Amino acid sequence: MLCCRRVTALATMLSLAVACTSRDDSLTGVETGDDNPVIDALFAHWDVPGSPGCAVAVSQDGTLVYSRGYGYANLDYDIPITPQTVFDIASVTKQFVAASLSVMALEGQLSFDDNIRKWLPELPEYETPITLWHMVYHTSGLRDYLNLFPLAGRDEYYPISHDQILDMMSRQRALIFPPGERYLYSNTAYMLLAQVVERTSGKSFGEYVQEQFFEPLGMKGSLMYDNFERIIPRRATGYDRDDDGHVRMVHNYNFDVPGDGQMYTTVEDLMRWDNHLHGENKPEYYSIIMLEGSLNSGVMLERAKGLFLDEYRGLRTVHHTGSSWGFRTVVKRFVESHLAIAIACNDDNSWPRGLAWQIADYYLADQLEPESNDEETDAGQQDAEEVSEPPALTNAQLSEYVGVFFSQELDATYRFAVVDGDLVVRVEQEQPLVIVPIADDQFEFRLGWQTVVLDFDRNRAPASSPDLA
């Protein structure tokens, strides 16, 4: 814990130097509770020089009982992590979208039964209408914009906006499945729902959440990241590690579009929020946000609005995790035990949910059921699957796929050519990528973190203007 003790003294000097500014450094480095070797040992891997790390906060019966920082928030300047460090909490943001909509439903401004086109008429009119209910429970069938934009030739650091996301989705002619038929986690749905909040309230999503939740709850370290030029005091930088364990910066400063993520906050503010939502004095909209969702078939989803409902060793829990460009987060509450844990890390290799389980093992040792020895495994299943050999194609056969294809849905052009015996594709202005055959008229290639499968449908369109479906 040397790094956190070091920053406490430093913060005292800094607070004097910047007293004339609006930033509040008065809490920098402050920790809660006596040192706990058991919890500290869980984070010892990060609590070393030159390492990103984590902040943790534990609340019991609405009172903060333990908070610490481990590792460094910024490796350029060796700034240690403290409980007041501000992290990008990624998909944990979704519960704030759900809470906003729940407040609006309570006030009669909207209904979760509303067709999304009531609020976003730009979207296509599908055979089965998509409702806000479908979207908030991830059963809409909407394609994920995080897949669509790379397919349109924009890398993961390319700046986008709410308007661009809406425009992209307005061009999608089909859904993955009919609304309500399946559960499939959807970042797109929450980006669009944030726009519903904006159109209903007449304010930006960040402004609405600031007025509705952050200010009343005293969440002074919280904001929706909607302006990449904004100065954010005590902000952590996101890092990842390569295969050799070397740390590299992967923070996406350009991604300033809140909805599915992009909320910046501290672990202590997350405890304030968790106690507001699940504590003794629950808000009026609590029964709305916590209503469990279901499919058309009646199958229950084990999900509230923007939250997972599950169990750990016999105890009911409510939680959500987040993962985004060097950040990993979890907020987990043990319902009957009134114990809440928030962990935020700026190391993409961390696993906060597992750390939260271990912290619960310590605090709730006398309440938890014995650990199960059952281990899920698919050993043998993979061996049983028949793996077909990919076809080997000659240059002449590969040449049959050469051409220029345009996708109206992506508003992007794909150019295929044979180079040195390989079929390559160039998406817009990106560098050519080798694509490999995996079956008849089917190829795949890697695009960032995803594998893309291309199916060629022969003779569907005139050769002069083929369309990429």
Order of alpha helices (4+ residues) and beta strands (2+ residues): alpha-alpha-beta-beta-beta-beta-beta-alpha-alpha-alpha-alpha-alpha-alpha-alpha-beta-beta-beta-beta-alpha-alpha-beta-beta-beta-beta-beta-alpha-alpha-alpha-beta-beta-beta-beta-beta-beta
